[in-house]
Structure formats: C-alpha cells, structure tokens
Amino acid sequence: MEFLVHIEIEWPPGNDPKLKDEIFAAELLQGQKLAREGKLKRLWRIPGRWANWTLYEVADATELHACLTSLPLYPWMNIQVHALAEHPNDPRSLGL
C-alpha cells in the first residue's frame, strides 16, 4: 500500500541544542535505513516550514505506524496520513 504522509515538526524552543543535534543525526540515519529497505519512497520539504511530505510503500497501516514511530523525531511530530489508491487516469499507468 502507498501512503502519503504529512509531517510537521513541533520542536520546543527551550530544548537543549545538543539534544537537537543528536536527534537530528539519528533521524537522518533512520530515514536512510527506511529508504534502503524500500519503505520510504520519496521525501519533499515544504519551503519555509519545518515540515515535509513523504511517500511510503508498506504492507499496511500497521507497518506504516512502525516506520513512523521508529523515527527519533516522532515524539515531536504532528502527522497526517493519507492512504492512496490507484486512479484509472494516472498518467504513469496509461504510459504517458
């Protein structure tokens, strides 16, 4: 299944900068691991915001939940998930 996921990071302004650096380094590694496993397919930054859209391809919502909760920044994420289904007019499936 494919899921389009919108993530907004809500990092508390008073948090320790060293903790932030450590968590971001771990986040980078975990995101790359999910990509190498073929679960995280695409990642887009939203300019001017601490937010992104990601495309996941996983077996089901339970596997997606495991992916998202494995991210070190998960405790500071506001997440919206959109399940996707194929559209008969999708240019890719039409070979366009």
N, C-alpha and C positions, 0 to 999 in steps of 0.2 A: 504494500500500500504506500501511496505517496501522501505526505503531509506537508503543508505549507505552514511554517511556524513563525510568528512574530514575537520577538523578544525585546523587551525594554529593560535596561539595567537601572536599578534604583540603588546606587551606592551611597551609603550615609556619608554626608560631608565631613563628619568628625572622625571617621575611621582612620586607623594607623596607615600612613603611606607605605610602610614596609609590608604590611599585610596585603595591601592592594597589589603591590608589585609581585608578591609571592603567588597570590591567587590568579593574577592575570597570566603569569608564566605557566601555571598549572592548567589554566583554561586553554591556552594555546596548544599545549601538548595533548590534552584530552580531545579537543576539536579535531586535531590532525589524526588522532587514533580512530575516531568515528568516521572520518573521511576515508582513511586507508581500509577500514572494514566495509566500505561501500554503503554506509548508513546515511552519512551527511553528504548530500549530493551537490548542493550549491549554497552559497552564502553571499548575501548582499548587505552592505552597510547603508544606513539611512543617513544622508548628509545632514550635519548639524545636530544630530541627536545621538545619544548613546543607545542605539537600537539597531536591530538587523532583522532581515527576513531570511529564513533558511528553508531549504527543501530537503526533507528526509525521505528515504525509501527504506521501509522496515516491514516486518511481517504484519504488525498490528499496533493498536494504540498502546498496548502493554509494553511492547518493545520500545516504542517511542518514549513512553514515560521513563523507562530505564535509561535511555540515552540522555534525556534532558536532566534527570536527577543525578546523572554521573558527572555533569559539568560543575566544576568548582564554584562558579558564579551563581549556581542555581538558587541559593538562599536569597539572592538579591535580584532575581529576575521576575518580571511580570510577563507571563507567557500567554499567548493566544494561539490555539491550534485549529487549523482548518484541514479537514480530510478532503482529499481530492479524488475525483473520478474522471475517467476519460470522457472526452467530448467528441461526438461524431464528426464535428467540423474542425478538429485540431489540425492545423496545417502540417504538423510533423507526421501524423498518421495518414494524411492524404498524400504525403510525399511532396509537399510544396516547399 
